[in-house]
């Protein structure tokens, strides 16, 4: 049995002869809990009479011994040990720590790939779980730093075919940049949105949506324009992601609303459903008729677009789309438009809406029906 390089022999709190009685996975859980307690007590200044009254500076590990042990453990032969060390290292390391980022990213201080004597580790590890954990840890250690080296590696990972790696990289990238407008990142994502790989286009659309809320006027124009172009993509998943991303600016960006409303007639039901879900957030004075036409046309979902792509699931009178149209009315009920309340009354009198959808209709009429 392989002993943890951090825990002292026989110190598992199971007794001296515990290794012969306790399964290794139970001991692993105990070790993880012990490490978490150690991290927590260290960060609070507990567990030592000589603890300083002030927290150490951000550039210094709170527990240097634990910090060094976890770095060493990232080269452990057991991938589960490497995964655990990587996860815990993100909690121990100071923000922006370059030594840890080098280990997690598998790059030199200049951003070039390292040539270690042993097998590649971190995001270049042969184990999938360690790769995902390293990406998440890199996002935590470089959080809000805008670190260029980390950003470069994460952008490259957005092209991976593995959806878990792409998702982890996208999640980490939003933490590192903290929504700040970055011309290089926006240019890269807009280029990726026009690439040949559908999965990369989906990720690019989702990430561009994350930048819409914090970008300046010029940035919004650029991002929204790229996303509107993606609404004509041949893949339904890309169109769906673009619709959901545009939903974040549909209320404030006038050019976006007609494009999003047009997607309620898309040939694929999943795209129509996504378009209906962003409609409640699109309400503003002067667009009531456009919203009415879009929502009311989907209560029956009888007519759909004729431009069917290869992977589309074309279905008329789709139950999910009709439910989404009903919930769009519920979301618009707070504005007390006569056509909305009238449509909800008709739905309540019918038998189409059932379960949770009917409960939402009843609640909306109860709250907003009486002036």
N, C-alpha and C positions, 0 to 999 in steps of 0.2 A: 504494500500500500504506500502511495506517495504522500509524504507529510507536507503540510503547508510550509513554505519558506518563512512565513511570518509567525506562525504560532509556535511556541516552545514545545518540545516533546512532553507529552503527558499533561498538557495544560488545557485540555478541552472542556474542563468542568464535568467530565464524565467519570473521572477517577483514573488512577494510574494504569489499570489494565483495560481501560475503555476500548482501545482499538480492536481488541479481540471480541468485543461484544456488540459494538455499535456499528451499524452499516455506514459505509463511507458517505452516502448522500446525506444522512442525518448529521454526520460530523461537519459536512460542508455547509449545511444550513446554520449550524451552531457557530462555525467560523465566520460566516457572513454577518450574523447578528452581533458577534463579538466585535468585528471590525466596525460595524455601524455605530455601536456604542462607543468605541474608542474615538471615532471621528467626531461624534456628537459631543462627548465630554471634552475633547480637545478644543473644539470650536467655542465651547462655553467657558473654557478656562478651568474646568473641574479636573479632579483626579490628581492634583499636585498642589502641595502646600506652597510651593514657590512659584505658582502661576503668576505671570505678570498681570498687572491691573488693566493694561491696555492690550488690545488685539495686535498681533504682529502685522507689519506692513503687508500690503497685498502681494508684493513681489516675493514674499518668503512663505514657504510651506508651513502650515500650522504645526505639523508633526514631521520633521525631516526624516526620521527613521522610517515611519510608515510610508512616506513619499518615496524613499529610495527602494524600499522593499517591494512596493507595487510596481515600480519601473522594472525591477529585476524580474518580477513575476510575469510581466508581459512576454517574456521569452520562455516561459514554462512549456514543457513538452505537451502538457494536457491542455487542449483548447478550452475546456470549461474553466480551468484556472486562469488562462489568459483573458477570457471573457469577464470573469469576476474582477480581476485586477484592473482591467480597462474601465469597467463601470465605476469601481470605487475610486480610481485615480481621478476621475472627473470631479469627485466630491472633495478630494484632498488638495489637488493642485491649485495654485493661485491662478486667477484669470489672466490669460495671455501668456502663460508659462511656455517659453519657447522650447525647452528641453522636452516637455511632455508632448507638445504639438509635433515635434520632430518624430517622436516615437509613435504617435497615433497616426500621423499622415504618411510615415515611411519616406520622408523627404529630408534633404539637407536644409541647412539654414537659408540657402538661396533658392529653395523651391525645387531643386533637382532630386530625382529619385536616388536614394541611398543604395549602396552596395554592401550590405552587412555581411559578416562572415557566416552568419546563420541564415535560416529561412526568413523570408520577408514577414513582417508583423504589421500590426495596426490595420489600416484600411487595405493593405496589400496582403493580409494574412490569407492562408489557404482555406481557413475555416470561415464559413459564411456567417455564423453567429458572431465571431470575433470582428469581422468586417463591419457588421451593422453596429455593434457596440462601440467600435472605434470611431465610426462616423458620428454617432450620437455624442460620444465623449468629446470629440473635437469641437462640436458645436457648443458644448457647455463651457469648455476651457476658453474658447475664443469668443464667447458670447459678448456682443455689443462692442467688440474691438475693431471690427472691420478688417481683421488680419488678412493681408493680401495673399500670403502663402496658403492659408486655409481656404480662402475663397476660390483660389485657382484649382485646388484639388477637388473641392466640392462641385464646382462647375463641370469639371471633367467627369465626375461620377454621375451627373445627370444624364449622360449618354449610355449608361449601363442598361443592359437588357433586363436585368433582375429588378423587379418592381420594388422589392424591399430596400435594395441599395439606393435606388432613385428616390424613394420616399424619405429615407433617412437623410440623404444628402440635401433634399429640398427643405426638410425640417431644420436641419443644422444651418443651412445657408440663411434662412430667415432669422435665426438667432444671432448669427455672426454679424449680419448687416443691420439687424434691428430695424428693418423697413426703410433705412436711409437710401435715398436715391443715389445710385451709382451708375454712371454712364456706361462703364465697361460691362457691368452685369446686365443692364437692360439691353445693350447691344447684343450680347451673347444670347440672351433668352429670346429676343426677337428673331435672331438668326436660327436658333434651335426650333422655333415655332414653324419655320418654313422647311425644316429638314425632311429627310426621307423616312425616318423611323417614327412610327405613330406614337410609340410609348414616350419618346423624348418630346414630341409635340404636346402630349398631354401634360407632362411635368412642367414644360415651359409655360403653358397656359395657366396652370395652377399657381406657379410662382409669380407670374406677371400680375395676377390678381392680388397677390399679397402686397405688391408695391403700389397699387392704385390708390389706396387710402392715404399714403404718406407722400406721394410724389407731388411736385409742383405742377402748375398748369401745363407747362411744356411737356413734362414727363407723362402726365395723364393723356395728353393728346397723342403722344407717341405710342404709349402702351395700349390705349383704347383702340387706336387705329390698327395695330397689329392683331389685337384680339378680334376685332370686327372682321378682319380678313380671314381669321381662322373659323368663322362661322360657316364658311363654304368648304371646309375641309371634307375630304372623302371619308374620313373615319368618324363614326358617331361619338366615340369617347372624346375626341379632340373638340368637336362642336359642343358637347355637353360641358366640358371643362371651360371652354371659352365663354359660354353663356353664364355659368356660375361666377366666373371672374368678373365679367362685365356688370354683373348684378351689384358689385360694390361701388360702382360709380354711375349707375343708371339713373339715379334721382338727380344728380348734379350735372351730368354731362349730356346735353340735349341731343347730340348726334348719335348717342348710343341707344336711346330708347326705341326708335323705330326698328333698328337691327335686331334687338332682343325680342321685341314683340312679334317680329316676323318668324321667329323660331318656334312659336307655338303651333305652327303648321308643318314642322319638320317631318320628314318621312319616318324617322325613328321615334318611338314613343318615349324613350328615355330622355331625348333632347327636348321634346315637347314638355315633359314633366319638369325638367330643370328650368325651362323658360317660365313656366307658370309659378314656380317657387320663388322667383325673384320679383314678381310683379308687385306684391304688397309694398316692397321697399322702393318702388318706382313712382309712387303716387306724388303728384304735385298739382297745383292749380293749372288748369288748361289742358290736361291730358286725359280727362275723365272719359271722353268718348273712345280714345284709342285703347285705354285699359278695358273698357266695357266690351268692345268688339273682340279683343283678344281672349278675355276670360269666358264670355258667353259662348264663343264658338267651340270651346273645349268641354262644355258641360255635357255635350253629346259625343264630341270627338268623332264626328261623322266624316269629315273631309280632311285628308292629310296631303302633304306634298307629294308630287309625282316624281321627284328626282331621287330615286332610290339608289343607294350605294351598295357596295358588295356586302358589307357586314351589318347593314341596317336590319332591324326587326320591325318591319312595317305591320302595324295592326290598327285597325279602326275600332272606334268605340272601346278604347282601352280603359279598363277599370282604374288603373293607377293614374292615368291622365285625368279622368273625370274626377277622381278624388282630389287630385292636385288643384283642379279648377275650383272645386268647392272650398278647399282650404284657402285658396287665393281670395275668394270672396270673404271668408272669415277674417283674413288679414286686412282686408280693406274696410271692414265694418266699422272700425273706429272713426272713419271719416264721415260716417252717416250719410252716404250717398243713397238717394232713393232707389236707384236701380239695384244697388247691392243688397239693401234690406229686402226689397221685393223678391229678388232671386233666392235669398236665403229662406224666405217664407215659403216659397214654392218647393224648395228642397225639403224643408221640414214636413210639408204636407204629403210629400211623396214617400216612396219606399226605397229609393235608390241608395241614399246615404245610410249606412249602418255603423254600429260600433262606435269607435273613437271619433270618426268623422261626424257622425250625427251628434255626439256629445259636444263637439266643438261648435257645430251650427247652433245648437240649443243655447250654449253659453254665450255666443256672440249676440244672438237675438235678445237674450235676457239682459245683457249688459248695455247694448247700444240700440235696441229696438224702440224703447220708450224715451221720448225726449223729456 
